[in-house]
């Protein structure tokens, strides 16, 4: 059973940056599409960013496009989410997830098979 562990969350002020990391237990990240999702209090979990298995394609939610960057380091088996110009509405629990093997970047949560436990990001105004 693959395990995903997020880290890097915390409390920041509006306009600041954070980088989230997601370490995967098996050396499979190079073969799988990966994604980041978030869930704010009282809201459903929603898509934020995805990267294809090759790393050559990415997709972003409209609300974070131009501010967030998804990337992965296959050698370190780690997925990243660089978050810049953070806003209070970015406050949520952020989850990384592993998608299908040899797949493109997808915003469809149903395609993601394994999930981390989440890391809290709080942006103060």
Sine and cosine of phi, psi and omega as CSV:
sin_phi,cos_phi,sin_psi,cos_psi,sin_omega,cos_omega
0.00,0.00,0.85,-0.53,-0.01,-1.00
-0.96,0.28,0.58,-0.82,0.06,-1.00
-0.85,-0.52,0.64,-0.77,0.04,-1.00
-0.85,-0.52,0.75,-0.67,-0.04,-1.00
-0.79,-0.62,0.90,-0.44,0.03,-1.00
-1.00,0.05,0.46,-0.89,0.10,-0.99
-0.44,-0.90,0.21,-0.98,0.07,-1.00
0.97,-0.22,-0.09,1.00,0.03,-1.00
-0.94,0.33,0.14,-0.99,0.02,-1.00
0.25,-0.97,-0.21,-0.98,0.00,-1.00
-0.96,-0.28,0.83,-0.55,0.02,-1.00
-0.71,-0.71,0.26,-0.97,0.04,-1.00
-1.00,-0.02,0.36,-0.93,0.05,-1.00
-0.80,0.59,0.71,-0.71,0.01,-1.00
1.00,-0.05,-0.23,0.97,-0.01,-1.00
-1.00,0.10,-0.01,-1.00,-0.07,-1.00
-0.82,-0.58,0.40,-0.92,0.14,-0.99
-0.59,-0.80,0.47,-0.88,0.15,-0.99
-0.85,-0.53,0.87,-0.49,0.07,-1.00
-1.00,-0.01,0.57,-0.82,0.07,-1.00
-0.83,-0.55,0.48,-0.88,0.05,-1.00
-0.66,-0.75,0.93,-0.36,0.00,-1.00
-0.99,-0.11,0.74,-0.67,-0.04,-1.00
-0.97,-0.26,0.65,-0.76,-0.17,-0.99
-0.95,0.32,-0.44,0.90,-0.02,-1.00
-0.90,-0.43,0.43,-0.90,-0.03,-1.00
-0.98,0.20,0.92,0.40,-0.05,-1.00
-0.85,-0.53,-0.09,1.00,-0.15,-0.99
-0.88,0.48,-0.47,0.88,-0.01,-1.00
-0.94,0.34,-0.26,0.97,-0.05,-1.00
-0.95,-0.31,-0.04,1.00,-0.14,-0.99
-0.84,-0.55,0.55,-0.84,0.23,-0.97
-0.94,0.34,0.53,-0.85,-0.03,-1.00
-0.72,-0.70,0.38,-0.93,-0.01,-1.00
-0.50,-0.87,0.31,-0.95,0.13,-0.99
-0.87,-0.49,0.69,-0.73,0.04,-1.00
-0.73,-0.69,0.28,-0.96,0.04,-1.00
-0.59,-0.81,0.41,-0.91,0.02,-1.00
-0.68,-0.73,0.90,-0.44,0.06,-1.00
-1.00,0.06,0.37,-0.93,0.01,-1.00
-0.83,0.56,0.78,-0.63,0.01,-1.00
0.97,0.23,0.06,1.00,-0.03,-1.00
-0.90,-0.43,0.27,-0.96,0.10,-0.99
-0.99,0.15,0.40,-0.92,0.07,-1.00
-0.92,0.38,0.67,-0.74,-0.06,-1.00
-0.72,-0.70,0.41,-0.91,-0.01,-1.00
-0.95,0.31,0.61,-0.79,0.08,-1.00
-0.84,-0.54,-0.74,0.67,-0.07,-1.00
-0.37,-0.93,0.50,-0.87,0.04,-1.00
-0.59,-0.81,0.41,-0.91,0.02,-1.00
-0.67,-0.74,0.63,-0.77,-0.03,-1.00
-0.95,0.31,0.20,-0.98,-0.05,-1.00
-0.86,0.50,-0.58,0.81,-0.04,-1.00
-0.99,0.15,-0.28,0.96,-0.09,-1.00
0.99,0.11,-0.02,1.00,-0.08,-1.00
-0.99,0.11,-0.21,0.98,0.00,-1.00
-0.73,-0.68,0.61,-0.79,0.04,-1.00
-0.72,-0.70,0.32,-0.95,0.05,-1.00
-0.57,-0.82,0.56,-0.83,-0.05,-1.00
-0.69,-0.72,0.49,-0.87,0.19,-0.98
-0.93,0.37,0.52,-0.86,-0.04,-1.00
-0.84,0.54,-0.60,0.80,-0.08,-1.00
-0.92,0.39,-0.34,0.94,-0.06,-1.00
-0.89,-0.47,-0.09,1.00,-0.04,-1.00
-0.87,0.49,0.75,-0.66,-0.02,-1.00
1.00,-0.01,-0.25,0.97,0.02,-1.00
-0.92,-0.40,-0.57,0.82,-0.03,-1.00
-0.96,-0.28,0.54,-0.84,0.06,-1.00
-0.72,-0.69,0.82,-0.57,0.05,-1.00
-0.99,-0.15,0.62,-0.78,0.04,-1.00
-0.43,-0.90,0.22,-0.98,0.07,-1.00
-0.58,-0.82,0.52,-0.85,0.04,-1.00
-0.90,-0.44,0.97,-0.23,-0.08,-1.00
-0.90,0.43,-0.59,0.81,-0.02,-1.00
-0.90,0.43,-0.55,0.84,0.01,-1.00
-1.00,-0.09,-0.06,1.00,-0.03,-1.00
0.82,0.57,0.66,0.75,-0.13,-0.99
-0.76,-0.65,0.68,-0.73,0.10,-1.00
-0.97,-0.24,0.60,-0.80,-0.02,-1.00
-0.82,-0.58,0.41,-0.91,0.19,-0.98
-0.67,-0.74,0.96,-0.28,0.08,-1.00
-1.00,0.08,0.85,-0.53,-0.05,-1.00
-0.89,-0.46,0.90,-0.43,0.00,-1.00
-0.92,-0.39,0.30,-0.95,0.04,-1.00
0.76,0.65,0.77,0.64,-0.09,-1.00
-0.91,0.41,0.55,-0.84,-0.02,-1.00
-0.84,-0.54,0.38,-0.92,0.04,-1.00
-0.83,0.56,-0.54,0.84,0.01,-1.00
-0.95,0.31,-0.11,0.99,0.11,-0.99
-0.99,0.12,-0.10,0.99,0.01,-1.00
-0.88,0.47,0.83,-0.55,-0.06,-1.00
-0.03,-1.00,0.14,-0.99,0.23,-0.97
-1.00,0.00,0.79,-0.62,-0.04,-1.00
-0.97,-0.23,0.72,-0.69,-0.02,-1.00
-0.85,-0.53,0.67,-0.75,0.19,-0.98
-0.99,-0.17,0.41,-0.91,-0.04,-1.00
-0.52,-0.86,0.50,-0.87,0.05,-1.00
-0.97,-0.23,0.78,-0.63,-0.01,-1.00
-0.99,-0.12,-0.34,-0.94,-0.04,-1.00
-0.94,0.34,0.41,-0.91,0.09,-1.00
-0.95,0.32,0.59,-0.81,0.09,-1.00
0.84,0.54,0.56,0.83,-0.07,-1.00
-0.94,-0.35,0.29,-0.96,0.06,-1.00
-0.99,0.13,-0.01,-1.00,0.04,-1.00
-0.95,0.30,0.80,-0.60,-0.09,-1.00
-0.74,-0.67,0.64,-0.77,0.06,-1.00
-1.00,-0.06,-0.03,1.00,-0.07,-1.00
-0.99,0.12,0.94,-0.34,-0.05,-1.00
-0.87,0.49,-0.50,0.87,-0.05,-1.00
-0.91,0.41,-0.30,0.96,0.00,-1.00
-1.00,0.09,-0.15,0.99,-0.06,-1.00
-1.00,-0.09,0.78,-0.62,-0.19,-0.98
-0.99,-0.15,-0.56,0.83,-0.09,-1.00
-0.81,-0.59,0.64,-0.77,-0.11,-0.99
-0.76,-0.66,0.50,-0.86,0.14,-0.99
-0.99,0.10,-0.02,-1.00,-0.07,-1.00
-1.00,0.03,-0.23,0.97,0.06,-1.00
0.99,-0.14,0.45,-0.89,0.08,-1.00
-0.69,-0.72,0.69,-0.73,-0.09,-1.00
-0.99,0.13,0.75,-0.67,0.14,-0.99
-0.87,-0.50,0.82,-0.57,0.02,-1.00
-0.81,-0.58,0.81,-0.59,-0.01,-1.00
-0.91,-0.42,0.88,-0.48,-0.02,-1.00
-1.00,-0.04,0.53,-0.85,-0.03,-1.00
-1.00,-0.01,0.00,0.00,0.00,0.00
